[in-house]
Amino acid sequence: MFDTSRSRISLTLSFALVIIGFLIFLFFYIKHEFNTTRTEVTEDVMVSRIVSMGKLELVKYAMKDVVEKKELHLIMPDSRVLFVAVGEVTACIDLTKVKKNDISQSKDSIIVTLPRPEICYVKLDHQKSKVYDVSGVWFSDKTKTMVEDVYKLAEKKMLAGAAEMKILDKARENASLIFKPFLENVSAKKIVLNFK
């Protein structure tokens, strides 16, 4: 009788240990599944339009600027965003604007009248640009709006800075240094560059 009761206890104990072991395994498995994230990216790339390029980039200014935007409030604390912008401004000449009557030639020279240099693009480097501080903003949608505004403001400031540093004059100068020798080598004549 003592052996039967002992074997029942050991059987019950073994069964209880198996159930406890299974429950512990199940706990850690479920915990692992809840903590595991799977990322799924679906994308459909479509060409919205095709643009023929004819712009000759002549100068690029790599720029860095610190932009601070504040919104002053009467009752609540002032909202502030501090942003370090890193980007570039590029000037070019649009060669698609050169018409047949803009090119004239004589026996030993060719006169080319080019369109005025223009800003091709202002581009912020999103990898290097950083929002360093956002303060006084209570709601996340307001933070998003202020950060978007400071990005636009940074692009405008970069464009204004490049204009102050006479980027278009530098593009005109580089046209003579870069484009003129190329045309002279191709045509085997002296090239005179003028601008509209």
C-alpha positions in Angstrom: 0.0 0.0 0.0 2.9 2.3 0.9 4.5 1.6 -2.5 1.3 2.4 -4.4 0.8 5.7 -2.6 4.4 6.5 -3.2 4.2 5.7 -6.9 1.0 7.8 -7.1 2.7 10.8 -5.5 5.8 10.5 -7.7 3.5 10.1 -10.7 1.5 13.1 -9.7 4.7 15.1 -8.9 6.1 14.1 -12.3 2.9 15.1 -14.1 2.8 18.4 -12.1 6.5 19.1 -13.1 5.7 18.4 -16.8 2.8 20.8 -16.7 4.8 23.5 -14.9 7.6 23.1 -17.4 5.1 23.3 -20.2 3.6 26.5 -18.7 7.0 28.1 -18.3 7.9 27.2 -21.9 4.6 28.6 -23.1 5.1 31.8 -21.0 8.6 32.5 -22.6 7.4 31.5 -26.1 4.4 34.0 -25.9 6.7 36.7 -24.4 9.1 36.2 -27.2 6.4 36.4 -29.9 5.0 39.6 -28.4 8.5 41.2 -28.3 9.4 40.0 -31.8 8.5 42.5 -34.6 8.4 41.8 -38.2 8.7 44.6 -40.8 7.0 44.2 -44.1 7.5 46.8 -46.8 5.4 46.9 -49.9 6.1 49.4 -52.6 4.9 50.0 -56.1 7.2 52.3 -58.1 5.5 54.2 -60.9 7.0 56.7 -63.3 4.9 59.8 -63.1 6.7 61.7 -65.8 9.9 61.7 -67.8 11.8 64.9 -68.1 14.5 65.6 -70.7 17.5 67.1 -69.0 19.5 69.9 -70.5 20.9 71.8 -67.6 24.7 72.2 -67.3 25.6 72.4 -63.6 28.5 74.8 -63.2 28.9 75.4 -59.5 27.7 73.8 -56.3 27.9 75.4 -52.8 27.9 73.0 -49.9 26.4 74.9 -47.0 25.7 74.5 -43.3 23.4 76.7 -41.3 21.9 76.9 -37.8 18.2 77.8 -37.9 16.2 78.7 -34.9 12.4 79.2 -35.1 10.4 80.6 -32.2 6.7 81.1 -31.8 6.0 83.6 -29.0 2.9 83.1 -26.9 1.3 85.5 -24.4 0.1 82.9 -21.8 1.8 79.6 -22.6 5.6 79.1 -22.9 7.2 80.0 -26.2 7.7 77.2 -28.8 11.2 76.8 -30.2 12.9 74.6 -32.7 16.7 74.5 -33.1 17.8 73.0 -36.4 21.2 72.4 -38.0 20.8 72.3 -41.8 23.4 70.8 -44.1 22.8 71.0 -47.8 23.8 72.3 -51.2 22.8 75.0 -53.7 23.6 74.3 -57.4 23.6 76.9 -60.2 23.4 75.9 -63.8 22.6 77.0 -67.4 19.6 75.5 -69.1 21.0 74.5 -72.5 17.5 73.7 -73.8 16.9 77.4 -74.0 19.7 77.9 -76.6 18.1 78.5 -80.0 19.6 78.3 -83.5 19.8 82.2 -83.7 21.8 82.3 -80.4 24.8 80.8 -82.3 26.6 82.7 -85.0 29.9 81.9 -86.6 32.6 83.6 -88.6 35.6 82.1 -90.4 37.6 81.5 -87.2 35.2 82.0 -84.3 31.8 81.0 -83.0 29.7 83.4 -80.8 27.3 81.6 -78.5 24.7 83.5 -76.5 23.8 81.5 -73.5 20.8 81.9 -71.2 21.4 83.5 -67.8 22.6 81.2 -65.1 19.9 80.0 -62.7 19.5 78.1 -59.5 19.0 74.5 -60.4 18.1 73.3 -57.0 18.4 73.7 -53.2 18.7 70.4 -51.5 18.9 69.6 -47.8 20.9 66.5 -46.8 18.4 64.7 -44.5 21.1 62.3 -43.2 23.3 65.1 -41.9 20.7 67.7 -41.0 19.4 67.4 -37.4 16.7 68.9 -35.2 18.7 69.5 -32.0 16.0 70.8 -29.8 12.2 71.2 -29.7 10.9 73.0 -26.6 7.6 74.5 -25.4 5.5 72.3 -27.8 2.7 70.5 -26.1 1.3 68.4 -29.0 3.0 66.1 -31.4 1.2 67.5 -34.5 2.4 71.0 -33.6 6.0 69.6 -33.3 5.7 68.1 -36.8 4.4 71.3 -38.2 7.2 73.4 -36.7 9.8 70.9 -37.9 8.4 71.0 -41.4 8.4 74.8 -41.3 12.0 74.9 -40.1 13.1 72.7 -43.1 11.4 75.0 -45.5 12.9 78.0 -43.8 16.4 76.4 -43.9 16.1 75.9 -47.7 15.1 79.6 -48.1 18.0 80.7 -46.0 20.5 78.6 -48.0 19.2 80.0 -51.2 19.5 83.6 -49.8 23.0 82.8 -48.5 24.1 81.5 -51.9 22.7 84.6 -53.6 24.7 86.8 -51.2 27.8 84.8 -52.1 27.1 85.5 -55.8 26.6 81.9 -56.9 25.1 83.0 -60.3 28.2 85.1 -61.0 30.4 82.1 -60.1 28.3 80.0 -62.6 28.9 82.6 -65.3 32.6 82.5 -64.6 32.7 78.7 -64.6 30.9 78.6 -67.9 34.0 80.3 -69.4 36.4 78.0 -67.6 34.5 74.7 -68.2 32.1 75.0 -71.2 34.2 77.3 -73.4 37.3 74.9 -73.7 34.9 72.0 -74.4 33.3 73.8 -77.3 36.7 75.0 -78.6 38.0 71.4 -78.6 34.9 70.1 -80.4 34.7 72.9 -83.0 38.4 73.7 -83.4 37.5 77.4 -83.4 37.7 80.2 -81.0 34.5 80.4 -78.8 33.1 83.7 -77.5 30.4 83.2 -74.8 27.8 85.9 -74.2 24.8 85.8 -71.8 21.3 87.0 -72.4 
